[in-house]
Amino acid sequence: MSLDLTGDLVALFRQLVDVESVSGNERGLADLVEEALRRLPHLNVERDGDTVVARTELGRPERVVIAGHLDTVPVAANLPSWVEGDVVYGRGTCDMKGGVAVALACAAQLSAPQRDLTWIFYDHEEVAAEENALTRVARARPEWLEGDFAVLMEPTSARVEGGCQGTLRFTLSTSGTAAHSARSWLGHNAIHDLAEPLRRLAEYQPRQVEVEGLTYREGMNAVAITGGIAGNVVPDAATLTVNFRFAPDRDEADALAHCREVFAGYELEFIDFALGARPGLDRPIAQEFLAAVGGVPRPKFGWTDVARFSALGTPAVNFGPADPGKAHADDECCPIADLFTCRDALLRWLA
């Protein structure tokens, strides 16, 4: 099997979807993508692991990076793909093989773009950040990620979503004294001591803040509680895990300090952290992109790999087919119209 990048876009999309590529099993799809891109004489193609990078080298004064990941979450009896009406269903249709299909079709067609282009198709996005291929590439081949602007083809219902929220997690632990539950007065219940931190979370008022014209809403939520020894024992330890999604105007020190302020009097252990990304929509190149795409940009609620580009000084946006609310769902799907909307917008901007 080979990929036809210049043929029917929906057929290409379904080919990509039907190649199972759960994180860690991207090799087959990466091979197909590499083989198809190497047939295009206007691109220089390189590979690192299961990440394929194709670049134009036309000497243009600006470079745009367009990226999409090849992996999906595990299949849930939703492959091969199928069509109902004007919607394609199947694992990866939303997150994010529609974006990959659009990028591949555009890469084939844009042999003489007005800006130099870097197309990145990478592995291991749907797993821990340290396994993400862009982490590896940023360390080993940072020049592959360099550009004046980047577009991540994450699902956005074919609308521009600028920047992204930051995210962190921390744990808060309480300790007590174990005792038989029939004589609970002889012990001290550590789970009960989580009532106060939970009250603070329940009463927490998330901040809404405007960053470069987009309004981000923060959120702080309990995401796990552990504790307990047996059904007849007063627990002597309990742990609450909290996730904080914060606006991209906060740096690491500010985000950590805010969590400590909310839970003053408790010791917090931070176990995960990723900065957000400012949208960068005030730059001329971003304004041209918005004019070509149309519509009103929205903030990205969630963390995406645009943050990696932002950390390198490259402003980035999310723009891709499918409703992000369908990502990872068993009935994951993508409207066919979104594919053409995204493809045509990129061609208008870059041709």
C-alpha positions in Angstrom: 0.0 0.0 0.0 1.1 3.5 -0.7 -0.4 6.9 0.0 -1.7 9.1 -2.9 -1.1 12.6 -1.7 -2.6 14.2 -4.8 -5.8 12.2 -5.1 -9.1 12.3 -3.2 -8.6 13.9 0.2 -11.2 11.7 1.9 -9.7 8.5 0.5 -6.3 9.7 1.8 -7.8 10.5 5.2 -9.4 7.0 5.5 -6.1 5.3 4.5 -4.3 7.1 7.3 -7.0 6.2 9.8 -7.1 2.5 8.8 -3.4 2.1 9.6 -3.5 1.4 13.3 -0.9 3.6 15.0 -1.5 3.5 18.7 1.4 5.2 20.6 4.5 3.0 20.3 3.2 1.4 17.1 3.7 4.3 14.6 6.4 2.6 12.5 4.1 1.4 9.8 2.4 4.7 9.3 5.7 6.7 9.5 7.1 4.4 6.8 4.1 5.2 4.5 4.4 8.9 5.2 8.1 9.0 4.5 7.8 7.0 1.3 5.1 9.4 0.0 7.0 12.5 0.9 10.2 11.3 -0.7 8.4 11.1 -4.0 8.0 14.9 -3.9 11.1 16.5 -5.5 10.5 19.9 -3.9 11.0 18.5 -0.4 14.0 17.5 1.6 13.0 14.6 3.8 14.7 13.4 7.0 13.6 11.0 9.7 14.4 10.5 13.4 12.8 7.4 14.9 9.2 7.5 13.7 9.2 11.3 13.2 9.3 12.4 9.5 10.3 16.0 8.6 10.0 17.4 5.1 11.3 20.9 4.3 11.4 23.3 1.4 14.7 25.1 0.9 13.7 28.0 -1.4 15.5 30.9 0.4 12.2 32.6 1.4 12.6 35.3 4.1 10.1 33.5 6.5 9.5 29.9 7.4 6.3 28.3 8.6 6.2 25.0 10.6 3.1 22.8 10.2 3.0 19.8 12.5 0.8 16.8 13.3 1.2 13.6 15.4 0.8 10.2 13.9 -0.2 8.3 17.0 -3.6 7.6 18.6 -4.9 6.4 21.9 -5.8 2.7 22.0 -8.5 1.3 19.6 -11.9 0.7 21.0 -13.5 -1.5 18.4 -13.6 1.6 16.1 -11.3 0.5 13.2 -11.5 0.3 10.3 -13.1 3.6 9.6 -16.6 4.0 8.3 -18.8 6.8 6.8 -22.2 7.9 7.9 -23.6 10.7 5.8 -21.0 13.4 5.6 -19.0 12.2 8.7 -16.1 9.7 8.9 -15.9 7.6 12.1 -13.0 5.7 13.6 -10.0 5.9 16.0 -7.9 8.9 15.1 -10.4 10.6 12.8 -10.6 13.5 15.3 -7.2 13.3 17.0 -5.6 13.9 14.6 -5.4 12.0 11.3 -7.6 14.6 9.7 -5.0 17.2 10.4 -2.3 14.8 9.1 -4.2 14.2 5.9 -4.7 17.9 5.3 -1.0 18.6 5.9 0.1 15.8 3.6 -2.2 17.0 0.8 -0.9 20.5 1.2 2.7 19.4 1.3 2.3 17.8 -2.1 0.5 20.7 -3.7 2.7 23.5 -2.3 5.8 23.1 -4.5 6.5 26.9 -4.6 5.0 28.4 -1.5 5.5 32.1 -0.6 7.2 31.1 2.6 9.5 28.2 3.2 7.7 25.3 4.9 8.6 22.6 7.4 6.2 19.7 7.7 6.6 17.6 10.8 4.8 14.2 11.3 5.8 12.9 14.8 5.3 10.0 17.2 4.4 9.5 20.8 2.2 12.5 21.4 -0.6 10.7 23.3 1.8 9.6 26.1 3.9 11.2 28.8 5.6 14.4 27.8 9.1 13.0 28.2 8.3 10.3 25.5 6.9 12.9 23.1 9.0 12.9 19.9 9.1 16.7 19.9 11.0 16.5 23.2 13.6 14.3 21.5 13.7 16.5 18.4 14.0 19.7 20.3 17.1 18.2 22.1 18.7 16.5 19.1 17.6 18.5 16.1 16.2 21.9 17.3 16.7 23.4 13.8 13.8 21.3 12.6 11.4 23.2 14.9 12.7 26.7 14.0 10.3 29.1 12.2 8.6 32.4 12.2 5.2 30.8 12.9 3.8 27.3 13.5 0.5 25.6 13.0 -0.4 22.5 15.0 -3.1 20.6 13.2 -4.9 19.6 16.4 -8.7 19.4 16.1 -10.4 22.8 16.5 -13.6 22.4 14.3 -11.6 24.2 11.6 -11.3 27.3 13.6 -8.2 29.0 14.9 -7.4 28.4 18.6 -4.5 30.5 19.8 -1.9 29.5 22.3 -2.8 27.0 25.1 -3.2 26.8 28.8 -0.5 25.6 31.1 -1.0 22.6 33.3 0.4 21.2 36.5 -0.4 18.6 39.1 0.4 18.3 42.7 -0.4 16.1 45.7 -1.4 17.1 49.2 -1.1 14.4 51.9 -2.7 14.1 55.3 -1.7 11.7 58.1 -3.6 10.2 61.0 -3.6 7.2 63.3 -4.8 3.8 62.4 -7.5 2.1 64.6 -10.3 -0.4 64.4 -13.3 1.4 62.9 -15.4 0.0 65.8 -13.1 2.0 68.2 -12.6 5.0 65.9 -12.0 7.3 68.8 -8.7 5.6 69.4 -7.5 6.7 65.9 -7.4 9.8 63.7 -9.0 9.6 60.2 -6.6 11.0 57.5 -9.3 10.9 54.9 -11.6 13.2 57.0 -8.7 15.7 57.1 -9.1 16.1 53.3 -12.4 17.9 53.9 -10.8 21.3 54.3 -8.7 21.1 51.1 -11.7 19.8 49.3 -13.8 22.7 50.6 -11.2 25.2 49.3 -11.4 23.6 45.9 -15.2 23.6 45.9 -15.2 27.3 46.7 -12.4 28.2 44.3 -13.2 30.9 41.8 -11.2 30.5 38.6 -9.6 33.5 37.1 -10.6 34.7 33.6 -7.9 36.7 32.0 -7.4 38.3 28.5 -4.1 37.5 26.9 -3.5 39.2 23.5 -7.2 39.5 22.8 -8.2 36.0 23.9 -9.9 35.2 27.2 -8.6 32.2 29.0 -10.5 30.6 31.9 -8.4 28.8 34.5 -9.5 25.8 36.6 -8.3 23.9 39.6 -9.8 20.5 40.3 -9.4 17.4 42.4 -8.6 14.6 40.1 -7.9 11.7 42.5 -8.0 10.7 46.1 -6.2 7.7 47.6 -6.2 6.3 51.1 -7.6 3.6 53.3 -6.2 0.2 54.5 -9.3 -2.0 54.9 -13.0 -1.7 55.2 -12.8 -1.9 59.0 -9.7 0.3 59.7 -9.5 4.1 60.3 -7.0 5.2 57.6 -3.8 6.7 58.8 -2.8 8.3 55.4 -4.6 10.0 52.5 -3.5 11.8 49.4 -5.4 14.3 47.2 -4.2 15.0 43.6 -5.1 18.4 42.1 -4.8 19.6 38.5 -4.4 23.3 37.8 -5.0 24.6 34.3 -3.7 28.1 34.0 -3.6 31.0 31.5 -0.5 31.6 29.4 0.3 34.9 31.2 1.6 32.9 34.2 5.2 31.6 34.4 6.2 28.7 36.5 6.9 30.7 39.6 3.5 32.4 39.5 1.6 29.2 38.9 3.3 27.4 41.8 2.9 30.3 44.1 -0.8 30.5 43.4 -1.3 26.9 44.3 0.6 27.4 47.5 -1.5 30.4 48.3 -4.8 28.5 47.8 -3.5 25.7 50.1 -1.7 27.8 52.6 -0.8 25.6 55.6 -0.4 22.5 53.6 2.8 21.0 52.0 2.4 20.4 48.3 4.4 18.0 46.1 4.4 19.1 42.5 4.6 16.1 40.2 4.0 17.5 36.7 4.3 20.9 35.0 4.0 22.3 31.5 3.9 26.0 30.6 1.2 27.4 28.4 1.8 29.3 25.2 0.9 32.9 24.4 -1.1 33.1 21.1 1.2 35.5 19.3 -1.7 36.6 17.1 -0.5 40.2 17.1 2.4 39.4 14.7 1.9 40.3 11.0 2.4 36.7 9.9 -0.3 35.6 12.3 -2.6 38.3 11.1 -2.1 37.1 7.5 -3.0 33.6 8.6 -6.1 34.8 10.3 -7.2 36.7 7.3 -6.8 33.6 5.1 -8.6 31.3 7.5 -11.4 33.7 8.5 -13.5 33.5 11.6 -12.9 34.8 15.1 -10.0 33.1 16.9 -10.7 31.3 20.2 -8.4 30.4 23.1 -7.2 26.8 23.4 -8.6 25.3 26.6 -6.1 22.6 27.3 -2.4 22.0 26.7 -1.0 21.2 23.2 2.4 21.1 21.6 2.1 24.7 20.5 3.8 25.3 23.9 6.9 23.6 22.7 7.2 26.0 19.8 6.4 29.0 22.0 9.2 28.0 24.3 11.6 28.2 21.3 10.3 31.7 20.4 8.0 30.6 17.6 4.4 31.8 18.0 1.9 28.9 17.2 -1.8 28.3 16.9 -4.0 25.2 16.8 -6.0 24.7 13.6 -7.4 21.4 12.3 -10.5 19.5 11.4 -13.0 17.8 13.8 -14.6 18.8 17.1 -12.0 18.4 19.9 -14.8 17.2 22.1 -14.8 14.0 20.1 -11.1 13.3 20.7 -10.5 9.9 22.3 -14.2 9.1 22.3 -15.4 5.6 21.1 -17.5 7.4 18.5 -14.5 9.6 17.4 -15.4 11.3 14.1 -14.6 14.1 11.7 -17.0 16.0 9.4 -15.7 15.7 5.8 -16.3 19.4 5.2 -13.8 20.3 7.9 -11.0 18.6 5.9 -11.7 20.8 2.9 -12.1 23.9 5.0 -8.7 23.4 6.5 -6.9 22.4 3.3 -8.3 25.3 1.3 -7.4 27.8 4.1 -3.8 26.7 4.2 -3.5 26.8 0.5 -4.9 30.3 0.3 -2.4 31.4 2.9 0.7 29.7 1.6 0.3 29.3 -2.2 
